[in-house]
Amino acid sequence: MTERWVIHLPVTAPDLFRARILARTAARVLARLSARIEPGGVTVSAEDQQGVRHWVFCDRRLPGGDRCALPTDHTAPCSRRALFPR
């Protein structure tokens, strides 16, 4: 038996693109509040197909053990920090 619990928080968005943006934003904000947040594990799904999940973050391993913090479909090299447009 495990002593870890996972919170599932349903939040709706009109499409996959905006669902990923909302999920990334929520994960980043929550990660600043608690070290227990695992942004790399965030997924989104259609309400009527919750078994089909879409990853939100790339989460590839970087040298030194950190993970990529960019979106799954990024074209820039992997980074431990999100790139924000200027």
N, CA, C and O of each residue as an XYZ file, in Angstrom:
344
protein
N       0.836     -1.180      0.000
C       0.000      0.000      0.000
C       0.883      1.246      0.000
O       1.890      1.296      0.706
N       0.512      2.232     -0.778
C       1.299      3.457     -0.907
C       0.754      4.569     -0.013
O      -0.429      4.579      0.328
N       1.601      5.478      0.351
C       1.178      6.631      1.133
C       1.134      7.889      0.270
O       1.023      8.998      0.792
N       1.220      7.719     -1.031
C       1.089      8.856     -1.957
C      -0.304      8.852     -2.538
O      -0.850      7.801     -2.871
N      -0.866     10.017     -2.654
C      -2.188     10.170     -3.251
C      -2.083     11.139     -4.409
O      -1.308     12.093     -4.355
N      -2.848     10.906     -5.445
C      -2.836     11.748     -6.642
C      -4.155     12.502     -6.701
O      -5.221     11.918     -6.508
N      -4.082     13.795     -6.967
C      -5.281     14.623     -7.090
C      -5.668     14.702     -8.567
O      -4.850     15.054     -9.417
N      -6.909     14.375     -8.853
C      -7.460     14.505    -10.204
C      -8.433     15.675    -10.143
O      -9.437     15.617     -9.433
N      -8.141     16.716    -10.875
C      -8.931     17.942    -10.810
C      -9.510     18.250    -12.185
O      -8.823     18.852    -13.011
N     -10.745     17.856    -12.455
C     -11.330     18.121    -13.776
C     -11.524     19.623    -14.015
O     -12.156     20.320    -13.222
N     -10.979     20.083    -15.101
C     -11.140     21.463    -15.552
C     -11.410     21.377    -17.048
O     -10.739     20.618    -17.747
N     -12.365     22.126    -17.550
C     -12.703     22.016    -18.969
C     -12.091     23.154    -19.784
O     -11.848     24.252    -19.285
N     -11.855     22.847    -21.050
C     -11.352     23.821    -22.027
C     -12.022     23.485    -23.358
O     -12.437     22.345    -23.565
N     -12.134     24.451    -24.257
C     -12.868     24.218    -25.503
C     -12.151     23.324    -26.522
O     -12.798     22.778    -27.416
N     -10.826     23.165    -26.402
C     -10.108     22.317    -27.356
C      -8.777     21.865    -26.756
O      -8.366     22.351    -25.702
N      -8.102     20.924    -27.441
C      -6.858     20.349    -26.937
C      -5.779     21.410    -26.759
O      -5.076     21.410    -25.749
N      -5.640     22.299    -27.708
C      -4.618     23.353    -27.637
C      -4.778     24.172    -26.352
O      -3.816     24.356    -25.606
N      -5.983     24.657    -26.101
C      -6.215     25.487    -24.911
C      -6.181     24.665    -23.628
O      -5.813     25.180    -22.572
N      -6.558     23.400    -23.709
C      -6.460     22.532    -22.526
C      -5.000     22.378    -22.114
O      -4.682     22.423    -20.926
N      -4.111     22.195    -23.091
C      -2.682     22.073    -22.778
C      -2.125     23.360    -22.188
O      -1.340     23.319    -21.241
N      -2.524     24.501    -22.740
C      -2.064     25.789    -22.207
C      -2.523     25.958    -20.759
O      -1.730     26.337    -19.896
N      -3.787     25.681    -20.494
C      -4.320     25.808    -19.141
C      -3.617     24.848    -18.191
O      -3.277     25.224    -17.069
N      -3.399     23.621    -18.628
C      -2.730     22.632    -17.779
C      -1.289     23.040    -17.480
O      -0.832     22.904    -16.345
N      -0.562     23.542    -18.496
C       0.813     24.005    -18.269
C       0.836     25.149    -17.271
O       1.653     25.167    -16.351
N      -0.062     26.099    -17.458
C      -0.116     27.260    -16.571
C      -0.429     26.835    -15.139
O       0.240     27.272    -14.202
N      -1.430     25.995    -14.966
C      -1.801     25.529    -13.632
C      -0.652     24.766    -12.977
O      -0.362     24.970    -11.798
N       0.000     23.891    -13.736
C       1.106     23.100    -13.180
C       2.256     23.995    -12.746
O       2.846     23.777    -11.688
N       2.579     24.998    -13.552
C       3.685     25.896    -13.202
C       3.371     26.724    -11.962
O       4.237     26.926    -11.110
N       2.134     27.204    -11.859
C       1.744     27.981    -10.685
C       1.779     27.100     -9.436
O       2.316     27.500     -8.404
N       1.206     25.907     -9.535
C       1.184     25.007     -8.380
C       2.589     24.543     -7.997
O       2.870     24.344     -6.815
N       3.474     24.369     -8.979
C       4.845     23.941     -8.690
C       5.591     24.989     -7.868
O       6.506     24.652     -7.117
N       5.214     26.229     -8.005
C       5.844     27.287     -7.202
C       5.377     27.237     -5.753
O       6.055     27.735     -4.855
N       4.211     26.631     -5.534
C       3.646     26.547     -4.191
C       4.074     25.290     -3.444
O       4.103     25.280     -2.213
N       4.407     24.229     -4.179
C       4.746     22.967     -3.532
C       5.741     22.182     -4.366
O       5.598     22.078     -5.584
N       6.746     21.634     -3.709
C       7.734     20.799     -4.400
C       7.154     19.432     -4.756
O       7.806     18.650     -5.448
N       5.960     19.137     -4.301
C       5.336     17.844     -4.572
C       4.610     17.801     -5.917
O       4.100     16.752     -6.309
N       4.561     18.902     -6.610
C       3.907     18.937     -7.919
C       4.836     18.310     -8.944
O       6.023     18.635     -8.977
N       4.325     17.424     -9.774
C       5.099     16.772    -10.827
C       4.560     17.211    -12.184
O       3.756     16.494    -12.779
N       4.984     18.378    -12.693
C       4.447     18.881    -13.959
C       4.606     17.904    -15.120
O       3.748     17.851    -16.000
N       5.680     17.137    -15.135
C       5.894     16.206    -16.231
C       4.824     15.149    -16.362
O       4.679     14.547    -17.426
N       4.079     14.912    -15.316
C       3.037     13.899    -15.348
C       1.669     14.427    -15.752
O       0.698     13.670    -15.773
N       1.577     15.711    -16.072
C       0.287     16.311    -16.406
C      -0.168     15.863    -17.794
O       0.589     15.924    -18.763
N      -1.413     15.413    -17.866
C      -2.025     15.028    -19.137
C      -3.402     15.667    -19.234
O      -3.974     16.087    -18.228
N      -3.927     15.738    -20.443
C      -5.297     16.199    -20.670
C      -6.003     15.153    -21.529
O      -5.358     14.384    -22.243
N      -7.330     15.132    -21.452
C      -8.105     14.183    -22.249
C      -9.450     14.796    -22.603
O      -9.913     15.733    -21.952
N     -10.069     14.253    -23.642
C     -11.437     14.658    -23.971
C     -12.348     14.142    -22.871
O     -12.109     13.072    -22.311
N     -13.385     14.896    -22.561
C     -14.270     14.527    -21.452
C     -14.871     13.135    -21.634
O     -15.003     12.388    -20.665
N     -15.230     12.787    -22.851
C     -15.849     11.488    -23.092
C     -14.847     10.410    -23.508
O     -15.249      9.302    -23.863
N     -13.553     10.719    -23.468
C     -12.498      9.744    -23.762
C     -11.356      9.925    -22.769
O     -10.215     10.165    -23.164
N     -11.662      9.810    -21.496
C     -10.672     10.093    -20.471
C      -9.543      9.074    -20.416
O      -8.521      9.315    -19.774
N      -9.718      7.944    -21.079
C      -8.644      6.959    -21.152
C      -7.593      7.313    -22.196
O      -6.506      6.736    -22.196
N      -7.903      8.257    -23.090
C      -6.966      8.707    -24.127
C      -6.370     10.023    -23.641
O      -7.000     11.076    -23.741
N      -5.170      9.951    -23.123
C      -4.546     11.135    -22.527
C      -3.476     11.720    -23.432
O      -2.783     10.995    -24.145
N      -3.352     13.027    -23.394
C      -2.364     13.765    -24.183
C      -1.397     14.431    -23.208
O      -1.816     15.158    -22.308
N      -0.114     14.181    -23.390
C       0.897     14.779    -22.523
C       0.936     16.288    -22.715
O       0.676     16.786    -23.811
N       1.255     17.004    -21.667
C       1.312     18.468    -21.685
C       2.759     18.946    -21.785
O       3.051     19.890    -22.519
N       3.659     18.305    -21.055
C       5.072     18.691    -21.061
C       5.908     17.627    -21.769
O       5.534     16.455    -21.796
N       7.034     18.036    -22.339
C       7.972     17.130    -22.999
C       8.495     16.109    -21.986
O       8.388     14.905    -22.217
N       9.052     16.567    -20.884
C       9.527     15.753    -19.766
C      10.706     14.833    -20.091
O      10.959     13.885    -19.347
N      11.439     15.092    -21.190
C      12.648     14.285    -21.480
C      13.706     14.567    -20.430
O      13.787     15.675    -19.899
N      14.506     13.575    -20.136
C      15.622     13.744    -19.190
C      16.697     14.623    -19.809
O      17.036     14.478    -20.984
N      17.227     15.537    -19.006
C      18.314     16.412    -19.419
C      19.588     15.982    -18.692
O      19.510     15.283    -17.681
N      20.758     16.388    -19.188
C      21.986     16.098    -18.458
C      21.873     16.634    -17.032
O      21.408     17.755    -16.828
N      22.283     15.865    -16.074
C      22.194     16.276    -14.681
C      20.937     15.771    -13.993
O      20.776     15.964    -12.788
N      20.038     15.124    -14.741
C      18.863     14.524    -14.129
C      17.590     15.339    -14.164
O      16.516     14.807    -13.882
N      17.676     16.637    -14.506
C      16.459     17.444    -14.603
C      15.632     16.975    -15.796
O      16.076     16.146    -16.590
N      14.427     17.519    -15.906
C      13.556     17.167    -17.023
C      13.198     18.414    -17.829
O      13.187     19.527    -17.302
N      12.910     18.214    -19.096
C      12.524     19.316    -19.981
C      11.185     19.882    -19.519
O      10.247     19.133    -19.247
N      11.102     21.216    -19.433
C       9.894     21.897    -18.970
C       9.092     22.516    -20.110
O       8.147     23.269    -19.872
N       9.467     22.199    -21.347
C       8.777     22.776    -22.503
C       7.556     21.930    -22.887
O       7.442     20.782    -22.456
N       6.648     22.485    -23.688
C       5.482     21.721    -24.139
C       5.902     20.490    -24.958
O       7.013     20.442    -25.486
N       5.022     19.513    -25.057
C       5.332     18.273    -25.768
C       5.728     18.511    -27.216
O       6.573     17.789    -27.745
N       5.150     19.486    -27.857
C       5.377     19.713    -29.285
C       6.408     20.799    -29.569
O       6.373     21.410    -30.637
N       7.325     21.053    -28.635
C       8.283     22.144    -28.828
C       9.275     21.821    -29.949
O       9.563     20.658    -30.231
N       9.788     22.884    -30.578
C      10.788     22.727    -31.646
C      12.161     23.204    -31.205
O      13.164     22.887    -31.844
N      12.216     23.960    -30.121
C      13.503     24.422    -29.573
C      14.180     23.263    -28.851
O      13.524     22.277    -28.514
N      15.487     23.370    -28.611
C      16.149     22.336    -27.824
C      15.522     22.241    -26.421
O      15.039     23.234    -25.879
N      15.539     21.059    -25.862
C      14.967     20.855    -24.529
C      15.617     21.802    -23.521
O      16.795     22.139    -23.637
N      14.835     22.222    -22.537
C      15.299     23.175    -21.533
C      14.634     22.868    -20.195
O      13.510     22.366    -20.157
N      15.322     23.167    -19.104
C      14.697     22.960    -17.790
C      13.797     24.110    -17.421
O      13.101     24.057    -16.408
N      13.800     25.159    -18.237
C      12.914     26.310    -17.997
C      12.042     26.571    -19.202
O      12.463     26.374    -20.342
N      10.833     27.011    -18.947
C       9.911     27.335    -20.032
C      10.403     28.563    -20.773
O      10.909     29.503    -20.158
N      10.260     28.563    -22.081
C      10.628     29.713    -22.900
C       9.385     30.558    -23.104
O       8.353     30.058    -23.552
N       9.482     31.828    -22.778
C       8.341     32.718    -22.943
C       8.613     33.677    -24.086
O       9.696     34.256    -24.166
N       7.628     33.854    -24.985
C       7.835     34.806    -26.087
C       7.944     36.222    -25.559
O       7.303     36.577    -24.571
N       8.749     37.019    -26.215
C       8.926     38.415    -25.783
C       7.945     39.314    -26.480
O       7.941     40.522    -26.246
